[in-house]
């Protein structure tokens, strides 16, 4: 079935050991993608993980994460853990700052539109 937990290492900039520009062979650890012709389309869908991996020229170019469940989509929200290397000074506060830099700051509550 493949990996069930997603962990992004901020020190190595990798998801479960797979980094941007790694060859597609490395993503086998996530199991078989659920979309058709993933190698031809260079998109690998794992809706049970809330994950899509896209590429170009046989190499990983992005990770996309479902942040919430939408009735029109089959993807579940991903459960993503961020880790850092303590020897690189990555304590909880530094991990928080690195995540904000990676994903962007949280929008203020007043900016969130409720459906």
N, C-alpha and C positions, 0 to 999 in steps of 0.2 A: 504494500500500500504506500510506502514511502514515509517521509517525515510527517509528523503530526503537529509539532511545535515549531514556531518560527522565532528565531533569535537573530537579531541584527547586532553584529559586533562593531561598535563605533571605532575601535582602534584599528581594525583591519578593513573596515568598510565592506563587510561581507554578510550575506544572509545565509545562515547555516553553513558557512564555509565557502559559499559561492559569491564571487565578486564580479563587478562590472568588468567586461572584456574577457571573462573566463569563457572557454569553449562550452557549447551546449552539452557536451558529455557530462559535465559536472552537475547539471541539474537533475540527473537521473535519481538522485537521492530523494527528490520530492515525489517520486512515483510516476506513473503514466499520466500525462496530461489528459484532460477530459474533452478537449476540442479536437476536431478533425484536422489532419495534415499539419501538425504543429511545426514540423521541420520545414515544410514548404512555405508556410505562412510566417514562420519565425515568431510565433506567439504560442505560449504554453500556458493553458488555463488550469488552475487548481481551485475551483470554486469552493470546495470543502475546506480549504485553507484561507479563503479570501485573498488569493494571490494570483497575479498574472506576471509572467516573465516574458519580456520581449527582447528581440535581438536583431542583429544585422550581420550578414556574412558569417553565420555560424557562431556568433559570439553574443553573450548577454549584454544588453544595452540599458535595460531598466527593470525595476521591480515595481509593480503596482499593487496596492493593498486596498481591499474593500474596508471602509471605515464604519459602515453601518449597512444593515440589510435593507434592500429596497424590494418592494413586492414585485417589480418588473424584472428583477435580476435573480439569478440562481446562486450567486456568490454569498457566502456567509461572511459576517464581519471577521476580519483576521484577528488573531490573538498574537500580538507581536511583543516580544521581550527585547529590550535594549540592554546590552552589556558593554562594559569597557574594561580595559586592562589596568588593574590597580597600580602596576609598576609604571604606567604612563600617567599616573595622577588622576585616573578616572574613578573618583569616588562618586557617590550619588549626585552631589551637586554638579560636578563636571559632566556627568552623563546627561542630566537634565538640560544643561546649557547646550551640549552637543546635539541633543534631539531637537531642541528649538532651532538651532542653526540648520539642521538637516531638513526639517519639515516646515519650518516657519513658526512664527509665534501664534499662540492661541488667540482667536478673535474674541473681543470683549462680548459679554453676554448681550449687550444692547445691539450688537451687529448680527446676531444669530436670528435668522428668519425661521419662525415656527410654521409648520405645515398643518 
